[in-house]
Amino acid sequence: MRLSVIGCGYLGAVHAAAMASIGHEVVGIDVDERKIAALSAGEAPFFEPGLPEILAEGIASGRLSFTTDMSAARGAAVHFVGVGTPQQKDSYAADLTYVNAAVDALVPFLSPGDIVAGKSTVPVGTAADLTPRVEAAGATLVWNPEFLREGFAVEDTIDPDRLVVGVPSDEAGARAADVLREVYHPAVAKGTPFIVTDLATAELVKVAANAFLATKISFINAMAEIAEVTGADVTQLADAIGHDVRIGRRFLGAGIGFGGGCLPKDIRAFSARAEELGRGESVAFLREVDEINLRRRERAVQLVIEGLGGQVFEKKIAVLGAAFKPHSDDIRDSPALDVAVRLHGLGADVVVTDPEAIANARRVHPQLTYIDERDEAIRDADAVILVTEWDEYRRDLAPEHASTLTAGRVVVDGRNGLDAAAWRAAGWTYYGMGRP
């Protein structure tokens, strides 16, 4: 099938390459000329495991191309819209400028019978607003939310755990659902749940999922706050309650909280939309979820200060990680960088290292010092803080080896990912998040 993908950022580039890898003919379209040039040359504009390989394969096969010319969308059976929906600068609401612009630019090149499939995360009701514009061209608008995990986005696109398609309740909607089944045929054929809903439900599925995950993370971080004043160990607490099948252990890792380009802005946009709908009280708890999350960043800074005797001025602090999570170079709303910037603001000599995100971090926070090589970054440090769970830091950095390089023996485990007993046995003063 011939497909177009409007927007070639993180979501769109992965989707375009993945769809080409399962046999479709795909054209990716974006207004960013530099991004399109890189993708056309087979170069991924961001770090995502597996993407360079399927990108190169798709281009070499002729099934995948990229352009800035929207007219290239003409003739595609399905047009996926995957542009960004950032938080508005003056409020919590989502900025739909790019979604509206993408649809308006696409409409002149639609043909009767075409399907426009929204993939962007949008406030519920967006599809209803866009539908008249799309239907005026004889096309059908559906909503097909993405559920990608950065670091596993290629896998999640090709082999998703579920597919959700919101369609209008008419014959065109039923036909569109059948076409999307064909688009995702390999996954559907192996039994992946294919859930057909109305448009509003499909929009809510994505934001509800993100709100639930954010709530679960902030819940265990709230328990960490209680543990810190009672002497309890939040990691043991999480293990114990995680055995309850109704709760589960996943996403019960206390630490410095979540970040990235999705969870923070999506729960804020959800709150803002609920207020617009007159149901702000229904998700009022998300404000506290957000506040708990932000408090944990400050707590990590406090632990560094405590470890260094109450003063970080002119102390060298090695910050292990810059990306908001491992297997990514994404620094959007990164808790790791937030902690680094706060420490720098207190007069510390902050050195940041990360396997993939240094270039992005340097562009946004040039005031920090960056060193690529882990051992050089921790050399002569008075304290070390783990803030991103890369294996290079969490598993591969032995405390005995670190002792030969650093000036101090203070380690703050911002992700509760280190072996506390091993670090203490090696002579380190270990501080965890919500741990004695």
Secondary structure as UniProt FT lines:
FT   STRAND          2..6
FT   HELIX           10..21
FT   TURN            22..23
FT   STRAND          25..29
FT   HELIX           33..40
FT   TURN            41..42
FT   TURN            49..50
FT   HELIX           51..61
FT   STRAND          64..67
FT   HELIX           70..73
FT   TURN            74..75
FT   STRAND          78..81
FT   TURN            89..90
FT   HELIX           97..106
FT   HELIX           107..109
FT   TURN            112..113
FT   STRAND          115..118
FT   TURN            124..125
FT   HELIX           126..135
FT   TURN            136..138
FT   STRAND          140..143
FT   TURN            150..151
FT   HELIX           153..158
FT   STRAND          163..166
FT   HELIX           171..183
FT   HELIX           185..189
FT   TURN            190..191
FT   STRAND          194..197
FT   HELIX           199..230
FT   HELIX           234..242
FT   TURN            245..247
FT   TURN            250..251
FT   HELIX           263..276
FT   TURN            277..278
FT   HELIX           280..283
FT   HELIX           285..307
FT   TURN            308..310
FT   TURN            313..314
FT   STRAND          316..320
FT   TURN            332..333
FT   HELIX           335..345
FT   TURN            346..347
FT   STRAND          349..353
FT   HELIX           358..364
FT   TURN            366..367
FT   STRAND          369..370
FT   HELIX           374..378
FT   TURN            379..380
FT   STRAND          383..386
FT   HELIX           391..394
FT   HELIX           399..403
FT   TURN            404..405
FT   STRAND          410..413
FT   TURN            414..415
FT   HELIX           420..425
FT   TURN            426..427
FT   STRAND          429..432
//
